[in-house]
Amino acid sequence: MSEEKSRFSRDTRMAMISQFLGFMLDAYDMALVLVMAPILVKVFSPPGGSAAWQYITIVFTYSITMAARPVGSAFFGHFADKTGRKTLLVITIGGVGLMSVASALLPTQAVAGIWSYVLFCIMRFIMGCFFGGEYAVGHTFAIEHAPVGRRGLVGGFIQSGFPLGFVFGSLVFALISHLVGSDAMIRYGWRLSFLTGVMPVILAIYIRRSLTESPEFERIKKEGAIEKAPFFSMFKPPALWNFLQVFVFMTGLFLTDYSVYGFLPKILTLEGRGFDTTTYSLIYGFALFMAFLGYIFYGWISDYTGRRLLTLNYCIFLIIFGVPSYYVLYHAALARNIRLAVLGATMAAMLKLGWGIVPAYLSERFPTKRRAVGVGFGYSSGALLGAWFSVYVWWAHRIPAIAAIEKQDMWLSPAVILTIGAVMTFASMWVSPETKHLKLSDVDDTEPAIGKSAMPGPAAR
């Protein structure tokens, strides 16, 4: 790999750090909702129904946040492709900080009744819109600053902010719950947890104000190649076929991802029969720290192996080891066996590594004139179906054969949904071109190259 292809400039490093922080904050907020789910059930959930159903109502708000991402990515990505990336980077991260404060100030179910849950759902939706814009603008910006031969590594690094955000979310929750106690967590500790999400926003805004505009956007602006309606142009054939391939790819990844993120807390705690709150938070945090390292490794190695072949083989790994990973975690929780739980957590982390290529791969699937909206909406579109994983797991849990095995404990049903997601990702990558060698200026989604290496344009050749 030549020095020109691998050299990191100051702008590249700052763009990486900026988006790493932004995506880490995204995950930090989402982690708080999941790790605090047993607390938030008592704060916001409408009374009545089984314990499993009430838990689902809180996990459902996570799905609302994810389902709102396409709205934000379409809106902010559209304007990022028309007016530039830099200014919108400050707006999206500022909106995330504002929603963190608003979430901490919400009334509880004891004060406002059903309206507390409704308001919480609305806050989660608005937060999801800002997160969708954050991904569309920030990930595109960072990859457009990356050297050709290091896009996988850069993408893996910024994507690793997500599991690390979950690690910090788990650790902060464990610390606050340890300091104030379980009763105080229900009274006010959850508010403190949400407020801690404001601190990274200040640092991110400071860094982003000093960034230079994306060189790729400056190029198309100089060439007069900015599109009037970049969002709608994605849905005109033949560009539509590439978007649909990305849509299936991301839907499969989201199904696998949520099955890990969303149900590890429930499996590890088993509604009081498993690990205590502090212990499960630490185990959960360990699994996500391993994923943080894995994302970087997966993105780095894809710069050598290619995105397509690596991910095809990875999906086969998921199909083989998905159910065994959940089986180990479940029995670790039943026995309260820390060593077995660490093994299961490591296995669970390996179920998520494919996300390491996502920023680079999506940026290589859309041309610069609609890259921000393509990356953002392409990524977030996976949540249109994938975000409702809690409903799918509930459906799988109701299948007699699965219910007979797992009984009241949902451990096999999320593993089944994970396997379905892995099959979808495999199918989408089977018809995808290889993209790692392309210059971003040569990416053209009007000539899809299905199942083979995409041919670079004249400048790259």
BAPA-729532 format. One line per 5 residues: their letters; for each residue x, y, z of N, C-alpha, C. Coordinates in steps of 0.02 Angstrom, whole numbers. Layout:
BEGIN
A) X,Y,Z,X,Y,Z,X,Y,Z  ... .
//
This chain:
BEGIN
MSEEK) 42,-60,0,0,0,0,44,62,0  34,108,-47,77,165,-55,68,214,2  121,256,13,117,306,67,62,356,53  51,373,-11,-2,421,-29,-70,395,-8  -80,330,-15,-145,300,0,-157,292,75 .
SRFSR) -105,293,115,-113,276,185,-98,335,233  -74,391,207,-55,447,251,-116,482,280  -114,496,346,-168,530,380,-149,604,388  -190,649,362,-178,720,371,-210,743,437  -195,805,456,-227,833,516,-303,834,508 .
DTRMA) -328,854,449,-400,856,438,-431,787,445  -396,736,422,-421,668,429,-427,648,502  -375,662,540,-375,644,611,-429,681,649  -438,746,636,-489,784,671,-560,761,652  -569,745,588,-634,719,566,-650,652,599 .
MISQF) -599,610,605,-608,545,639,-628,555,712  -592,598,747,-606,609,818,-675,639,827  -692,688,784,-757,720,788,-814,670,781  -810,627,731,-865,581,720,-864,523,769  -805,505,792,-801,454,845,-840,478,907 .
LGFML) -829,541,926,-865,568,984,-940,572,971  -959,593,910,-1030,599,895,-1065,532,896  -1033,481,868,-1064,416,866,-1063,382,935  -1011,397,973,-1008,372,1042,-1066,400,1083  -1081,464,1074,-1136,494,1110,-1203,464,1089 .
DAYDM) -1209,450,1024,-1268,415,998,-1280,351,1038  -1228,310,1043,-1234,246,1077,-1243,254,1152  -1210,305,1180,-1215,317,1252,-1288,327,1272  -1323,368,1233,-1393,381,1248,-1434,317,1239  -1423,280,1185,-1461,219,1173,-1447,167,1227 .
ALVLV) -1383,164,1250,-1365,116,1302,-1402,131,1367  -1409,195,1383,-1443,212,1445,-1515,187,1444  -1547,191,1387,-1616,167,1382,-1619,91,1395  -1572,54,1367,-1573,-19,1374,-1549,-42,1443  -1494,-15,1467,-1470,-39,1532,-1514,-14,1589 .
MAPIL) -1548,42,1578,-1595,67,1629,-1665,40,1619  -1675,-5,1571,-1742,-30,1556,-1778,-55,1618  -1746,-95,1662,-1782,-116,1723,-1803,-58,1767  -1766,-2,1765,-1784,58,1803,-1839,96,1766  -1830,106,1701,-1877,146,1662,-1946,113,1658 .
VKVFS) -1949,47,1665,-2014,13,1669,-2055,42,1726  -2023,53,1783,-2058,80,1842,-2071,155,1836  -2032,189,1794,-2039,262,1787,-2091,281,1735  -2091,246,1677,-2133,267,1621,-2186,217,1599  -2175,152,1608,-2220,102,1578,-2290,107,1606 .
PPGGS) -2341,102,1563,-2411,100,1587,-2421,39,1631  -2460,45,1684,-2471,-12,1728,-2512,-66,1693  -2506,-128,1718,-2543,-183,1689,-2501,-224,1641  -2521,-285,1629,-2484,-329,1584,-2429,-366,1621  -2401,-414,1588,-2349,-456,1618,-2283,-417,1622 .
AAWQY) -2237,-444,1661,-2172,-412,1667,-2136,-411,1600  -2144,-465,1561,-2112,-468,1495,-2141,-414,1449  -2206,-404,1452,-2237,-353,1410,-2215,-283,1429  -2210,-269,1493,-2188,-203,1515,-2115,-190,1494  -2074,-241,1497,-2005,-233,1473,-2004,-217,1398 .
ITIVF) -2049,-251,1361,-2053,-239,1289,-2073,-166,1274  -2116,-136,1316,-2137,-67,1304,-2078,-19,1307  -2030,-32,1351,-1971,11,1355,-1923,-3,1297  -1912,-66,1281,-1870,-83,1224,-1901,-54,1160  -1967,-50,1159,-2002,-21,1102,-1982,51,1090 .
TYSIT) -1968,89,1144,-1947,159,1135,-1878,162,1102  -1836,113,1114,-1772,107,1078,-1787,100,1004  -1836,58,988,-1856,48,918,-1883,112,887  -1919,151,926,-1945,215,901,-1887,261,881  -1837,264,924,-1778,306,909,-1745,283,844 .
MAARP) -1738,218,835,-1707,193,775,-1751,204,713  -1816,196,721,-1861,205,665,-1864,278,643  -1847,325,688,-1847,396,670,-1784,416,633  -1733,375,635,-1670,392,602,-1677,406,527  -1716,366,490,-1723,382,419,-1750,452,405 .
VGSAF) -1795,476,449,-1822,543,441,-1766,595,447  -1726,588,500,-1671,635,510,-1617,629,458  -1602,568,437,-1549,560,387,-1571,587,319  -1635,578,302,-1660,605,239,-1658,681,240  -1680,711,295,-1683,784,300,-1613,815,302 .
FGHFA) -1572,795,351,-1506,824,359,-1458,804,303  -1464,741,280,-1422,718,225,-1436,755,161  -1500,769,148,-1519,808,88,-1484,875,87  -1487,911,144,-1457,978,145,-1380,974,149  -1353,921,177,-1280,913,177,-1254,905,106 .
DKTGR) -1292,872,62,-1272,865,-7,-1284,928,-49  -1325,973,-23,-1339,1035,-60,-1299,1094,-34  -1287,1098,32,-1255,1157,60,-1187,1143,92  -1170,1080,102,-1106,1063,134,-1116,1026,200  -1062,995,223,-1066,952,282,-1052,988,348 .
KTLLV) -1007,1036,348,-978,1062,410,-1029,1094,457  -1070,1140,432,-1118,1175,476,-1168,1127,508  -1191,1079,468,-1241,1032,493,-1212,986,546  -1146,976,547,-1115,936,599,-1127,967,668  -1125,1033,673,-1136,1067,736,-1210,1065,755 .
ITIGG) -1254,1072,706,-1326,1072,720,-1350,1005,746  -1328,950,715,-1352,884,735,-1328,866,805  -1265,879,821,-1240,861,887,-1271,905,941  -1284,969,923,-1317,1013,971,-1387,990,986  -1423,965,936,-1490,938,947,-1490,878,992 .
VGLMS) -1440,836,986,-1434,777,1030,-1426,799,1103  -1384,849,1114,-1375,874,1182,-1438,903,1211  -1476,940,1171,-1539,969,1193,-1589,916,1213  -1593,863,1174,-1640,809,1189,-1619,769,1251  -1555,766,1265,-1532,733,1326,-1558,769,1388 .
VASAL) -1555,835,1386,-1581,875,1442,-1657,867,1447  -1691,870,1391,-1764,864,1391,-1786,796,1420  -1750,742,1403,-1768,676,1429,-1761,674,1505  -1711,708,1532,-1700,708,1604,-1754,746,1642  -1790,789,1608,-1840,831,1641,-1912,805,1633 .
LPTQA) -1920,747,1604,-1987,720,1592,-2023,701,1657  -2090,708,1659,-2128,685,1717,-2133,609,1718  -2142,580,1776,-2147,508,1782,-2220,485,1775  -2228,419,1772,-2295,389,1767,-2337,406,1828  -2305,411,1887,-2342,428,1948,-2370,499,1946 .
VAGIW) -2339,543,1908,-2361,613,1903,-2408,625,1845  -2391,599,1786,-2428,615,1725,-2466,555,1696  -2462,497,1727,-2499,440,1701,-2472,418,1634  -2518,399,1589,-2499,374,1523,-2461,425,1483  -2471,490,1498,-2438,543,1460,-2362,543,1470 .
SYVLF) -2339,517,1527,-2267,513,1537,-2235,467,1485  -2269,411,1472,-2243,364,1422,-2248,394,1352  -2303,429,1338,-2311,461,1272,-2257,513,1261  -2244,555,1312,-2192,606,1305,-2123,575,1297  -2111,520,1331,-2047,486,1325,-2038,459,1254 .
CIMRF) -2092,432,1225,-2090,408,1156,-2075,466,1107  -2106,524,1120,-2095,582,1076,-2022,605,1080  -1995,607,1141,-1924,626,1149,-1878,578,1112  -1895,513,1117,-1854,463,1082,-1858,471,1007  -1915,491,981,-1923,502,909,-1881,561,886 .
IMGCF) -1885,617,922,-1846,676,903,-1771,662,908  -1752,626,961,-1682,608,968,-1659,566,908  -1702,520,887,-1686,478,829,-1675,519,766  -1714,572,757,-1705,616,698,-1636,648,698  -1614,673,756,-1548,703,761,-1493,651,751 .
FGGEY) -1503,591,778,-1454,538,768,-1449,518,695  -1506,517,661,-1504,501,589,-1464,552,550  -1473,615,567,-1434,668,535,-1361,665,553  -1347,646,615,-1278,640,639,-1240,588,598  -1272,532,585,-1238,480,546,-1230,502,474 .
AVGHT) -1283,530,444,-1281,549,373,-1225,599,360  -1219,649,402,-1171,703,390,-1101,683,415  -1098,658,478,-1034,646,509,-994,589,479  -1026,533,466,-990,476,438,-966,492,366  -1009,524,328,-989,544,261,-929,591,263 .
FAIEH) -933,640,308,-879,689,315,-812,655,331  -813,608,379,-751,575,399,-722,532,344  -764,494,309,-739,451,255,-714,492,196  -745,549,182,-722,591,127,-655,624,143  -635,625,205,-569,650,225,-517,594,228 .
APVGR) -539,531,221,-494,474,231,-454,457,169  -392,433,177,-353,410,119,-387,349,87  -375,338,23,-407,283,-14,-394,216,19  -332,202,37,-314,137,63,-327,128,137  -358,177,170,-371,172,242,-444,187,259 .
RGLVG) -488,185,210,-558,200,225,-589,148,272  -570,85,263,-596,33,308,-575,45,380  -511,62,389,-486,75,456,-519,136,487  -524,191,448,-557,252,472,-630,237,490  -665,201,445,-734,184,459,-742,139,519 .
GFIQS) -697,90,527,-700,46,586,-689,85,650  -643,135,647,-629,175,706,-690,217,726  -720,253,678,-776,295,697,-837,252,716  -845,194,684,-900,150,701,-890,120,771  -827,113,791,-813,85,857,-834,131,913 .
GFPLG) -849,194,897,-875,239,947,-942,214,975  -978,176,935,-1044,152,958,-1038,102,1015  -1001,47,1006,-995,1,1064,-960,33,1123  -913,79,1111,-880,111,1167,-929,157,1203  -975,188,1166,-1027,227,1198,-1071,184,1242 .
FVFGS) -1084,123,1220,-1122,76,1261,-1083,56,1323  -1017,49,1316,-975,33,1374,-981,89,1425  -972,151,1404,-976,207,1450,-1046,213,1480  -1097,201,1439,-1165,204,1465,-1176,152,1520  -1151,91,1508,-1157,38,1558,-1119,55,1621 .
LVFAL) -1057,81,1613,-1016,97,1671,-1045,155,1712  -1069,206,1677,-1099,263,1712,-1161,242,1750  -1202,200,1718,-1262,174,1752,-1242,133,1813  -1191,90,1805,-1168,49,1862,-1143,93,1918  -1105,147,1901,-1078,191,1952,-1133,229,1988 .
ISHLV) -1179,258,1950,-1233,297,1981,-1277,252,2024  -1295,193,1998,-1337,147,2037,-1302,123,2099  -1236,115,2095,-1198,95,2155,-1197,151,2207  -1190,213,2184,-1185,269,2230,-1251,288,2263  -1305,285,2224,-1369,309,2252,-1416,253,2273 .
GSDAM) -1405,192,2250,-1448,136,2268,-1507,128,2220  -1538,69,2222,-1591,53,2175,-1654,96,2184  -1672,111,2247,-1732,152,2259,-1722,223,2232  -1664,250,2244,-1650,318,2220,-1645,321,2144  -1624,266,2113,-1621,264,2040,-1691,274,2010 .
IRYGW) -1741,246,2043,-1810,254,2020,-1834,325,2032  -1813,355,2087,-1837,422,2104,-1802,476,2062  -1736,475,2059,-1701,529,2023,-1637,507,1988  -1613,448,2002,-1550,425,1972,-1552,421,1896  -1610,402,1869,-1617,398,1796,-1610,467,1764 .
RLSFL) -1631,519,1800,-1624,588,1773,-1550,607,1770  -1513,591,1822,-1441,606,1822,-1406,570,1764  -1428,508,1751,-1397,469,1697,-1406,503,1630  -1467,526,1616,-1479,560,1553,-1440,625,1547  -1433,661,1603,-1398,726,1601,-1324,717,1586 .
TGVMP) -1295,661,1604,-1223,651,1590,-1209,649,1515  -1261,639,1474,-1251,638,1401,-1234,705,1371  -1241,758,1409,-1228,826,1383,-1153,840,1379  -1113,809,1422,-1042,827,1426,-1003,814,1361  -1012,757,1328,-974,747,1265,-995,795,1210 .
VILAI) -1056,822,1214,-1080,869,1163,-1036,931,1160  -1017,956,1218,-977,1017,1221,-910,1008,1185  -877,952,1199,-813,938,1166,-822,929,1091  -874,893,1071,-886,881,999,-898,946,962  -937,991,991,-951,1055,958,-886,1095,952 .
YIRRS) -845,1095,1003,-781,1132,1002,-738,1107,944  -733,1042,936,-692,1013,882,-722,1029,814  -786,1022,807,-818,1028,742,-816,1099,714  -813,1148,758,-810,1217,735,-744,1232,701  -692,1192,713,-626,1204,684,-612,1162,622 .
LTESP) -660,1120,601,-649,1076,544,-655,1113,478  -621,1086,428,-627,1113,360,-680,1073,322  -710,1103,272,-763,1070,234,-735,1009,197  -778,961,183,-759,901,148,-729,917,80  -670,889,62,-640,903,-3,-683,876,-60 .
EFERI) -720,822,-49,-763,795,-101,-821,842,-115  -851,871,-62,-905,919,-74,-879,982,-109  -820,1005,-89,-791,1064,-121,-779,1050,-195  -760,988,-211,-748,970,-281,-812,975,-323  -866,944,-300,-928,945,-340,-959,1015,-341 .
KKEGA) -947,1054,-288,-971,1123,-288,-934,1163,-341  -869,1154,-347,-829,1189,-397,-849,1167,-467  -866,1103,-475,-885,1076,-540,-958,1092,-558  -995,1119,-511,-1066,1133,-523,-1108,1070,-529  -1088,1018,-492,-1121,953,-497,-1169,939,-440 .
IEKAP) -1187,990,-401,-1232,980,-345,-1303,966,-372  -1335,915,-346,-1402,897,-369,-1455,939,-334  -1511,950,-369,-1565,989,-339,-1604,948,-288  -1611,884,-300,-1650,841,-254,-1613,775,-244  -1558,775,-206,-1518,714,-198,-1556,656,-167 .
FFSMF) -1602,671,-121,-1639,616,-89,-1682,579,-140  -1719,614,-181,-1765,582,-227,-1728,548,-285  -1668,571,-300,-1632,541,-356,-1610,470,-340  -1607,451,-275,-1589,383,-257,-1640,332,-280  -1702,354,-291,-1756,308,-305,-1773,303,-379 .
KPPAL) -1728,329,-420,-1737,324,-492,-1690,270,-520  -1716,220,-555,-1672,169,-583,-1621,201,-631  -1560,175,-636,-1536,114,-602,-1507,125,-532  -1503,189,-508,-1477,201,-441,-1520,166,-388  -1584,157,-403,-1630,125,-355,-1606,55,-336 .
WNFLQ) -1579,17,-384,-1559,-52,-370,-1502,-55,-320  -1456,-8,-324,-1402,-6,-275,-1429,12,-206  -1477,59,-204,-1507,76,-139,-1542,16,-108  -1579,-22,-149,-1614,-80,-122,-1566,-132,-95  -1509,-141,-128,-1459,-187,-103,-1433,-164,-34 .
VFVFM) -1420,-99,-28,-1398,-71,36,-1452,-78,88  -1515,-69,68,-1572,-75,114,-1575,-145,145  -1568,-197,104,-1569,-266,130,-1508,-279,174  -1451,-254,152,-1389,-261,190,-1397,-233,261  -1422,-172,265,-1428,-139,330,-1485,-169,372 .
TGLFL) -1539,-191,340,-1593,-223,378,-1567,-285,413  -1528,-325,377,-1500,-385,407,-1453,-369,464  -1410,-318,455,-1364,-299,509,-1401,-273,570  -1454,-234,559,-1492,-208,616,-1525,-265,655  -1552,-314,620,-1583,-370,655,-1533,-408,698 .
TDYSV) -1473,-418,672,-1422,-452,712,-1400,-408,770  -1393,-344,758,-1367,-298,808,-1415,-290,866  -1478,-278,852,-1527,-267,905,-1538,-330,946  -1532,-387,913,-1541,-449,950,-1487,-457,1003  -1429,-426,992,-1376,-427,1043,-1386,-371,1093 .
YGFLP) -1389,-309,1068,-1395,-251,1112,-1458,-254,1155  -1514,-270,1123,-1579,-263,1156,-1594,-316,1208  -1564,-376,1202,-1585,-430,1245,-1531,-458,1291  -1470,-433,1285,-1419,-455,1333,-1437,-436,1405  -1462,-374,1418,-1481,-357,1487,-1533,-405,1515 .
KILTL) -1584,-422,1475,-1637,-467,1499,-1611,-537,1512  -1567,-561,1466,-1540,-628,1475,-1494,-632,1536  -1454,-580,1546,-1406,-580,1601,-1440,-572,1669  -1497,-536,1672,-1530,-525,1736,-1585,-577,1751  -1618,-602,1699,-1672,-651,1707,-1723,-630,1760 .
EGRGF) -1739,-565,1759,-1790,-536,1804,-1776,-553,1877  -1712,-546,1896,-1693,-556,1966,-1663,-624,1981  -1668,-670,1934,-1641,-737,1946,-1569,-744,1920  -1546,-693,1884,-1478,-695,1857,-1432,-649,1896  -1390,-612,1859,-1342,-567,1891,-1377,-505,1918 .
DTTTY) -1349,-475,1970,-1376,-412,1997,-1360,-356,1949  -1391,-298,1962,-1387,-241,1916,-1315,-219,1902  -1275,-212,1953,-1206,-189,1943,-1165,-241,1905  -1172,-305,1922,-1133,-357,1890,-1151,-363,1816  -1216,-363,1800,-1235,-371,1730,-1213,-311,1689 .
SLIYG) -1212,-251,1720,-1190,-192,1684,-1116,-198,1666  -1076,-226,1711,-1005,-234,1698,-992,-288,1644  -1030,-342,1647,-1024,-395,1596,-1044,-367,1528  -1100,-331,1527,-1124,-299,1466,-1072,-252,1438  -1042,-212,1483,-990,-165,1461,-929,-201,1433 .
FALFM) -911,-258,1462,-854,-296,1436,-868,-321,1366  -928,-346,1354,-946,-371,1287,-939,-315,1235  -961,-256,1254,-959,-200,1207,-889,-172,1198  -847,-177,1249,-778,-157,1241,-743,-204,1191  -758,-268,1194,-730,-315,1146,-754,-299,1076 .
AFLGY) -818,-278,1069,-844,-257,1004,-808,-195,979  -793,-148,1024,-755,-88,1006,-689,-106,973  -652,-152,1002,-589,-174,972,-601,-211,907  -654,-251,905,-669,-291,846,-688,-249,786  -724,-194,796,-743,-150,740,-681,-123,705 .
IFYGW) -634,-100,745,-573,-71,716,-535,-124,677  -528,-184,706,-493,-238,672,-529,-258,607  -596,-263,610,-634,-284,551,-627,-232,494  -632,-168,512,-624,-116,461,-554,-116,432  -503,-124,475,-433,-125,452,-421,-183,405 .
ISDYT) -443,-242,423,-428,-301,381,-467,-298,315  -523,-264,314,-562,-258,252,-525,-217,199  -479,-174,221,-438,-136,173,-391,-182,134  -381,-242,159,-337,-290,125,-377,-346,92  -427,-372,126,-466,-429,99,-522,-406,53 .
GRRLL) -545,-344,61,-605,-320,27,-665,-326,72  -715,-285,60,-775,-284,103,-819,-346,90  -825,-366,27,-874,-416,8,-856,-486,34  -797,-511,17,-778,-579,36,-775,-586,112  -748,-536,145,-744,-539,218,-813,-546,250 .
TLNYC) -861,-507,226,-927,-506,257,-967,-569,239  -957,-596,180,-991,-659,163,-971,-715,212  -906,-720,224,-882,-771,271,-904,-756,343  -908,-692,359,-930,-673,426,-1003,-693,438  -1045,-685,388,-1116,-704,395,-1123,-779,408 .
IFLII) -1081,-819,376,-1082,-891,389,-1064,-905,461  -1016,-868,487,-997,-874,558,-1057,-859,603  -1094,-806,587,-1152,-787,628,-1205,-843,629  -1218,-872,571,-1269,-924,566,-1250,-985,608  -1185,-1000,611,-1162,-1059,648,-1160,-1046,723 .
FGVPS) -1136,-987,744,-1122,-975,815,-1172,-931,850  -1225,-908,816,-1273,-864,848,-1309,-897,906  -1342,-953,894,-1380,-988,947,-1333,-1011,1003  -1275,-1042,989,-1231,-1062,1044,-1209,-1004,1089  -1201,-944,1061,-1180,-887,1102,-1234,-869,1153 .
YYVLY) -1296,-868,1132,-1351,-853,1178,-1360,-909,1229  -1348,-971,1208,-1354,-1027,1254,-1303,-1021,1311  -1242,-1001,1294,-1190,-992,1345,-1209,-936,1393  -1232,-879,1366,-1251,-823,1408,-1308,-840,1455  -1357,-875,1429,-1415,-893,1469,-1395,-937,1528 .
HAALA) -1356,-988,1515,-1336,-1034,1569,-1286,-1002,1617  -1248,-954,1592,-1204,-915,1637,-1246,-875,1687  -1300,-845,1663,-1344,-806,1707,-1380,-851,1757  -1403,-909,1734,-1438,-956,1779,-1392,-978,1836  -1329,-992,1819,-1282,-1016,1869,-1245,-958,1904 .
RNIRL) -1256,-897,1879,-1219,-839,1903,-1144,-852,1902  -1123,-879,1845,-1053,-899,1835,-1018,-843,1796  -974,-806,1829,-941,-749,1799,-897,-770,1741  -858,-823,1750,-813,-845,1696,-851,-865,1634  -905,-901,1643,-946,-921,1585,-978,-860,1553 .
AVLGA) -997,-811,1594,-1027,-750,1567,-977,-710,1526  -914,-709,1548,-862,-674,1510,-851,-708,1442  -852,-775,1442,-847,-812,1379,-905,-795,1333  -966,-796,1362,-1025,-780,1322,-1025,-709,1297  -1000,-662,1338,-996,-592,1318,-947,-583,1260 .
TMAAM) -892,-620,1262,-843,-617,1208,-874,-644,1143  -911,-699,1149,-945,-728,1091,-997,-679,1063  -1033,-645,1109,-1084,-597,1087,-1052,-539,1050  -993,-517,1074,-958,-462,1040,-939,-482,969  -922,-545,958,-902,-568,892,-961,-571,844 .
LKLGW) -1022,-568,871,-1081,-568,829,-1093,-499,797  -1053,-450,815,-1066,-381,794,-1011,-351,750  -959,-390,735,-900,-361,703,-913,-333,634  -962,-360,598,-974,-339,530,-988,-264,522  -1007,-232,577,-1021,-160,573,-957,-119,560 .
GIVPA) -899,-150,568,-837,-114,557,-827,-87,487  -860,-117,437,-851,-94,368,-904,-44,347  -957,-34,387,-1016,2,364,-1001,73,339  -966,116,377,-955,185,352,-919,186,285  -865,146,279,-827,146,216,-869,116,160 .
YLSER) -901,59,173,-938,24,121,-996,67,94  -1034,97,138,-1090,139,115,-1066,199,76  -1011,229,98,-983,287,62,-959,268,-7  -940,205,-15,-917,181,-80,-974,158,-125  -1035,159,-99,-1093,138,-139,-1132,197,-168 .
FPTKR) -1117,259,-145,-1154,318,-169,-1106,371,-194  -1122,404,-250,-1079,457,-276,-1081,518,-230  -1032,562,-236,-1026,620,-192,-1087,664,-193  -1119,672,-251,-1175,719,-257,-1236,697,-216  -1239,634,-195,-1292,613,-150,-1265,564,-97 .
RAVGV) -1203,574,-78,-1172,527,-31,-1199,536,40  -1206,597,64,-1229,607,133,-1299,577,142  -1344,593,97,-1412,566,104,-1413,491,89  -1368,468,44,-1365,397,30,-1338,358,89  -1282,381,118,-1254,348,176,-1302,350,235 .
GFGYS) -1330,409,248,-1375,416,305,-1440,378,297  -1474,388,240,-1538,354,231,-1527,280,217  -1473,263,181,-1458,193,169,-1446,157,234  -1407,187,279,-1395,159,345,-1460,155,385  -1496,210,389,-1555,214,432,-1614,174,403 .
SGALL) -1615,164,337,-1671,127,308,-1674,57,336  -1617,30,358,-1618,-36,389,-1660,-38,451  -1670,21,483,-1710,24,543,-1785,25,528  -1804,38,465,-1875,39,448,-1908,-28,463  -1872,-82,450,-1895,-149,467,-1857,-177,527 .
GAWFS) -1792,-163,530,-1751,-193,582,-1764,-167,651  -1787,-104,657,-1795,-74,723,-1850,-107,764  -1895,-142,732,-1950,-173,769,-1932,-244,791  -1867,-252,806,-1842,-318,826,-1877,-344,888  -1899,-298,933,-1933,-321,993,-1998,-356,976 .
VYVWW) -2032,-332,924,-2094,-365,902,-2078,-433,871  -2025,-436,831,-2006,-500,799,-1985,-552,851  -1948,-529,902,-1928,-575,955,-1989,-600,993  -2036,-556,1005,-2099,-576,1038,-2135,-628,996  -2136,-616,930,-2168,-665,885,-2132,-732,888 .
AHRIP) -2065,-731,885,-2027,-793,889,-2038,-828,955  -2044,-789,1008,-2056,-816,1075,-2123,-853,1079  -2170,-832,1036,-2237,-863,1037,-2241,-926,995  -2190,-940,956,-2190,-1003,916,-2184,-1062,965  -2230,-1110,961,-2232,-1164,1011,-2165,-1200,1020 .
AIAAI) -2130,-1216,965,-2068,-1253,971,-2015,-1214,1008  -2012,-1148,995,-1963,-1105,1030,-1984,-1095,1102  -2048,-1084,1114,-2073,-1073,1182,-2061,-1134,1226  -2065,-1193,1197,-2055,-1254,1235,-1983,-1260,1259  -1936,-1231,1221,-1866,-1234,1240,-1847,-1180,1290 .
EKQDM) -1868,-1117,1276,-1846,-1063,1320,-1894,-1046,1376  -1956,-1071,1371,-2007,-1059,1421,-2017,-983,1432  -2011,-958,1495,-2024,-887,1505,-1963,-843,1491  -1905,-874,1481,-1843,-836,1471,-1827,-829,1397  -1827,-767,1372,-1816,-756,1301,-1741,-754,1286 .
WLSPA) -1713,-812,1267,-1643,-815,1246,-1636,-846,1177  -1678,-896,1161,-1675,-927,1096,-1708,-883,1042  -1762,-850,1060,-1799,-810,1011,-1757,-752,983  -1718,-714,1023,-1674,-665,991,-1620,-696,948  -1597,-756,966,-1547,-790,925,-1575,-809,857 .
VILTI) -1639,-827,855,-1672,-844,792,-1676,-782,747  -1694,-725,776,-1698,-663,737,-1629,-643,713  -1578,-653,754,-1509,-639,733,-1490,-681,672  -1508,-744,672,-1492,-788,617,-1526,-766,552  -1589,-745,558,-1625,-719,500,-1590,-658,472 .
GAVMT) -1567,-613,516,-1531,-554,495,-1466,-571,459  -1431,-622,484,-1369,-643,452,-1381,-669,382  -1435,-706,371,-1452,-731,305,-1467,-673,257  -1502,-622,281,-1517,-564,239,-1453,-527,220  -1407,-517,267,-1345,-483,252,-1303,-522,202 .
FASMW) -1301,-588,210,-1265,-630,162,-1293,-622,92  -1359,-625,85,-1391,-620,19,-1376,-553,-14  -1376,-499,26,-1364,-433,-2,-1292,-425,-25  -1245,-452,14,-1175,-447,-5,-1157,-493,-64  -1196,-546,-73,-1184,-591,-130,-1193,-554,-196 .
VSPET) -1239,-506,-198,-1253,-470,-260,-1218,-401,-261  -1174,-389,-213,-1140,-324,-209,-1073,-327,-246  -1052,-271,-274,-984,-268,-302,-933,-258,-246  -870,-272,-261,-815,-254,-216,-798,-180,-228  -787,-143,-174,-781,-70,-180,-719,-40,-150 .
KHLKL) -678,-79,-116,-624,-51,-75,-572,-12,-116  -565,-28,-180,-512,2,-221,-534,68,-253  -597,86,-250,-623,145,-285,-602,211,-253  -587,260,-295,-584,329,-271,-656,354,-264  -669,394,-212,-737,418,-200,-762,461,-258 .
SDVDD) -716,495,-292,-736,536,-349,-758,494,-409  -741,429,-408,-758,384,-463,-819,341,-449  -846,345,-389,-905,304,-372,-964,327,-414  -997,279,-446,-1055,294,-489,-1107,241,-478  -1164,260,-448,-1216,210,-435,-1266,203,-491 .
TEPAI) -1251,231,-550,-1296,222,-607,-1277,163,-650  -1219,131,-633,-1198,72,-670,-1181,17,-621  -1232,-15,-591,-1219,-66,-540,-1180,-125,-568  -1131,-148,-529,-1092,-207,-548,-1107,-262,-498  -1156,-303,-512,-1182,-350,-464,-1136,-411,-457 .
GKSAM) -1115,-424,-395,-1078,-484,-380,-1007,-487,-407  -979,-429,-427,-910,-428,-451,-878,-363,-430  -813,-357,-443,-778,-296,-425,-802,-239,-468  -822,-183,-436,-842,-124,-473,-782,-96,-509  -792,-74,-570,-736,-47,-609,-726,26,-593 .
PGPAA) -665,47,-576,-652,118,-563,-657,159,-627  -667,223,-616,-671,269,-673,-602,280,-704  -597,320,-757,-534,331,-791,-479,359,-747  -497,404,-702,-446,435,-659,-413,383,-615  -454,336,-588,-427,285,-543,-385,235,-583 .
R) -406,218,-644,-369,171,-685,-304,201,-708 .
//
